[in-house]
C-alpha cells in the first residue's frame, strides 16, 4: 500500500514538473536564441555598429532574444546570406528589396515609412521647360543606379508622362552631390531626386529651380526575413515589432533623420511592383527575374 502510494505521489510529482516545463516554454519567446540582423546598404561591421546599435538593442528588447549584426559587402552578398539563412532579418530599401527577393525569396516582415519619401523632377529657370512632356530630347541628371528616390522614382514619373526613358530622354547617373551640382550649374536640363534632396538643390529658391512634378509616395523601406525562418517565428517578429513601434522608430531615427516621424506598417510584396516596373523600363529587368 505504501509502495503504491509512493509511486502515485511520484507520478504526480513528475506530471507537475512536466507541466511546469510546458508552461515555462510556452511563456518563452518561440524564436531562435539569436536573430542575425543586417542592413543591406551598409558595408562592413563598423557602420552597422555606429549607426544601428540602438536599433539592434531595441530589436533585442522587442523580440526578447539576442540580436547580433551580420556585415555584408554588397547587395548581392546580402541576398546570398539571406537565402542561406545566415541572415535572419534585414532592413532594405525598396529597390534593394525587389532584387534581394528575386535572389533569395525573402519574406516581407514589416515596412517602415519615411515622411515625404517621394521623388521630384525639377529644372532651372530659363530652360523653357514647363512640364514633363517638355523633357523629350533633354538631359536629366539623376543620382545612383538603383536608387529608389534618385533613379527609379523619377523614371516611373517619366514613364507616366508618356516618355520612354531609354529613347526620349538622356539620363546621366551622377550621384547625389554631382547631380545637384550639374543642375545648379545648368549643364543639364532637368534634375530628378528625392524631395529632401530638392531642398539642397534649391536652397529654398523655388523660383530659380521650379518643380516640374512631385511624384507619389514611394514604397516603404522594409524589414525582410529569410525564408528559412519558420512562419510562426515571422508572425511573432511582426507582432512584437508592432507592439514596440515607438521604441524601434525612435532608435533608428537617432542616426537617420529621414526616419523622424516614421511608423511601422504591414506590407505586401505587391506594394513594390512599381519599382519592378521601373527596372523593366530602363532595360534592367534581369535584376528582378
Beta strands, then each sheet from edge to edge (+ up, - down):
strand 1: 34-39
strand 2: 66-69
strand 3: 89-92
strand 4: 107-112
strand 5: 118-123
strand 6: 139-142
strand 7: 170-173
strand 8: 190-194
strand 9: 211-217
strand 10: 221-225
strand 11: 264-265
sheet 1: 2+ 1+ 3+ 10- 4+ 11-
sheet 2: 7+ 6+ 8+ 5- 9+
end
